[in-house]
């Protein structure tokens, strides 16, 4: 993929999640065992800015988005929106205003749309619930939303059912539904992973267009570091429920610091990326009984004794670029 021109400076902070953690109890009522799905994750989303959250399956990416969308409560952490910690101001459930301002787009566009209703119904419903328009204005607003996401002429799509559309068209409907309530933050959970390669670029370009036109703040979740670089202004790399590296997209791709980030880049079909790749070994650590130390220690080719004992803290390696890795601690060996 050819990356777009550098994005303008990001706007003001739209939403900030601090030290989010999520534990899922397992084994029955009297069991104390837990799955450590997410540990100490912090993300800042700014207007007109895309944060790409990258990692393999099970790394905690979707859990992060679901916590921010308040589809499930966190075990610990804070979510600041509009200057308030919404977990304290709205402890039992998110308000209608928050759910309108923070929208989520799911991975499966067919599963997220009710097959028994028309596209018109899917776009009307949020408009009515959030009281955005009324009466005869609704039809015009639906047509406007469909045109915005490139489904023209709108009336040809409004009266169809989800199964009558292609995967790319269904995902565009999902974007239109999210835009209906005029959100500030959009959480896109692998929105192109179930689409044909030939139409993925169209959806990514649509996201870029909407970001520029509406100043949206995006959290873009993917396991594909190439698309993360294409759409993202900033990349956050996750592994085993923890953030291991974060930085501006251009710098992080050009100078990856964490061995896991290098492993991800080695999977990209690019000769330059392959030269700096690392070989994976071992297994992903258990999230039920996580071992002490760095979660990547069992697979890291440059592992040291301290890696198996102490979880590394964030170490700055460049402007707005940090990594959690003992290789960058004072006196450590040269990083691979």
N, C-alpha and C positions, 0 to 999 in steps of 0.2 A: 504494500500500500504506500502511496505517496502522501506524506503528511501535509495538511493544510498549512497556510501561513501562520506564524506565531499569533496567539490570541492576544487581544488587548488586556491590560491589567484587570484583574477581577474586581467586581464591585463589592459592596458591603457584605458583611456576614449575614447569611440568611438563616442558617441553622448550625448549631454546634453540639456535637455529642462528645461527652467526656467520660472516659474510664468505664465504658460499658462492658458488663460481664453477663454471661448467661450460663446457668447450670440447669440441666434437666435431670430430675430424680429418676432413678430406674430401680427395678427389683421389688416393687411392691410397697405397701404402706409403711412397713417397719424397717425398710432398708435405708441405709444412709449413703448408698453409692450414688454418684452423680456423673453425668457426662459434662465435662468442662468444654462447652461448645464455643465459648467466647471469653476472652480474658483481657481486660484493660485496653479496650479499643477506643480511640479518640479520633474524630473526623470533623473537620470544619468545611462547610459548604458555603460558597460565596456566589452572589448573583453574577451571571455571565461566565461561570467557571465550571469545568467538569473535573471531578475527582474520579479516577478509574481505580476500582478495587479489584486486585488481581490475585489469583491463587487457584490451586487445584480443588477438586471437589472435596468437601469436608473441611475447608479451611476457615469457614465462618463468615463468608461473604454475604450469603443470603440471610443468615441470622442477623447480621448487622443491619441490613436494610429493613427487615421485619421489626426489629426493635425501634428503629427510627420512625417507621411508619406506625408504630404502636399497635401492631397486630398481635404482639405478645409483650408481656412486661419483662424488663431486665431484672436480673438478680441484684445488680448494683450499677451505679452510674447516674449520669445526669444528661438531660437533653434540653438545651436552651433554644428557645424560639421566641422572637419578639421581646428579648431581654428577660424572659422568665424561664425558670426550670419547669417545663410543662408536666414533669412527673410529680412535682409537688403541688402545682396549681390545679392540675387535673389528675388526681391520683388514681381514681377508679377506671376511667376510660377517657380517651381523647375527645375533645369537643368537636362539634361539626365544623367549626372554623379551622381547627388544626387539620382535620381530615381533608378539608378542601384545599388548604395551602400546601400540604405535603401529600403528593400523589405517588402511587407505585404502579409500575408497568411490569407485568410478570413475564416469565420466560416463555410460557406456552400460550400463544394468542388464541388457540382454539379452546383450551381449557378455561381461560379467563373470561370467555364470552358464553352466555347462555344460548345454546343452540335452538331453543324453542322461541326465541324472540328475534325480531328484525334488528338491523343496525339502527334504524330510527329509534326503536325503543331503548337500545343501549345508550344512545347519546341524549335522549330526552330525559332519562331517569335522573342522572346527576344534575341536570339543569333544573328540574322540578324540586329535587330534594334540597339543593342549595339555593333555591329561589333566585337563580341568575336571570331568567327571563320568564315571561308568562304568555298565555294565550297564543295568538297567532304568530308571535315573535319566535316561538320555539322552532317551527319548521325552518324559518330563515336562518336561525342560529345553527341548527343541525347542518344545513347546506354549507354554511360558512366554515364549520369545523371540518367537514369532509373535504372541502376545497383546500383548506389550510394544509392538510396532510397529503395532498396530491391525489385524492380520489375524485376524479372528474369524469363526466358531469355528476354532481352529487346525488341527484335523484335516481341515477342508475344503481347506486349502492345503498341508498337509504332503505329501500323496500326489500332488500335481499336478506337472507339468513347467513350466519357465519359459515356454514358448510358450503355455501355457494361462492365463497371468496377464496383466493389463494392465501398461502401463509403470510406473504408479505402484505397483502391487502388487509388481512385480519390484524396484523401487528400495527398497521397504520390506523385502523379503527381504535385499537387500544390506546394509541397516542392521542387520538381525537377525544376519546372519552376522558382521558386525564386532563387534557387542555380545557375541557368544557367548564370546569370549575375555577379556571384562571389560577393555577397553582403558582407558588413561588419556588418550590423544591420538587424535583422529579427523581424518584428512585427507580432506575431502570435495571431490573434483575435479569441479566443475560438476554436482552431483547432480540438478539440476532442469532443465537445459538441454534435455534430450530428452523432457521430459514435457509433456503438455497444460497450457495455462495454468490450466485449471480445477482441476487437482490439485497444482499447484506449492505452493500455500499449505499444503496438508496435509503435505507433506514438510518444509517449512520449520518449521511448528509442531511437527512430530515432533522435529526437531533441537533446537528450543528446549526442549521438554519433557524430552528426554534430558539436555540440558546441566544443567538445574536439578535433576533427580532424581539424576543420577550424578556431577555435578561434572566433566563431560568438558571437555577442552581441545580446541577446534575450530580447524582451519585451513580456512576456507570459500573455495573458489576459484570465481570467476565473472567474466563479462564484463559482467554486469548490475549497475550501481551501485545500482539501486533495491532489489534483493534483498540486496545487500551491506549497505545501510543497515538493512534490516528485521531481518536476523539478526545482524549484526555489532556488537560493542561497540567495535571498532577497525577502521579501514580502512587498508590499505596499497595505494597505487597504483603499478603497475609499467608501464614503457615500455621496449621494446627491451632487455629483460634486466636492467634496473636499477630500483631503487626510487626514485621521484621525490617521493613525499609520503606521510606517515603521520600519523594522528591519531585522536582519538575520533570515532566515526561522526557524532554530532550536530554537532560543531563543524566537521568536515571538509566535511560536506554544506552547512552554513549559510555557511561562510566558506572555500571552496576557495582554495588559494593558487597551485598550479601551473597554468599554462595548459592542460596536458593534462587535468588533473582537471576543469577548466571545460569542456573539449571533451566529455568523457564525460557530464557533467551536462547539456549542451545537447542530448544525444540522448534524454534522459528526457522523456516527454510530460507536462511540467509547465510551465505558463506562467511561474512564478517562476524555474525553472531555465533556461528558454529565454532570459530576459532577460540572463543573465550568460554566455551561451554565446560560444564563439569559433569562427571559421571555420577548418577544416583546410585546409592547403595543402601542396604538396610531397609527398614520399614517405617512408615509413618507412626509416630508414637501413639500409644493408647490415650484417648481423651477421657477415659474413665479413671485410670490411675496414671496420670502423666508423670513421667520421670523428672527428677530435679534437673536443673540446668536448661540449656538451650534446647528447644524442641527439635531442632534440625541436627543435633549432635550425632545421632545414630547414622545419618546419611551423609554427613559433611566430610569431604576429602581432606580438609585441613583441621579436623577436630583436635582440640587440646584438652588436657585434663580439666582445666577450669570450665570448659564448655559443658562437661557432664555434671557439674556441681552447682554452678551459679548462672542464673538467668541474666544475660547481658542487658544493660540499660542502653538508652538511646545515645549514640555518639554522632556528633555533627561531622560530616565528611565533605560538605560543600554548601553553598548558599541554599537555604531551605531544604537541604538534603541530609537525612540522618539514617542511621542503620543500627540495629541491635545485633552486634557481633563482637566477640572478644578479640578477633583479629585486628581490630582498630583501637584497642585499648593501648595506653602508653606501655611501651616495651614489648608489645606483642610481635609475633613473627609477621613477615610481609604477607599481605592478603593474596589469595589466589585469584 
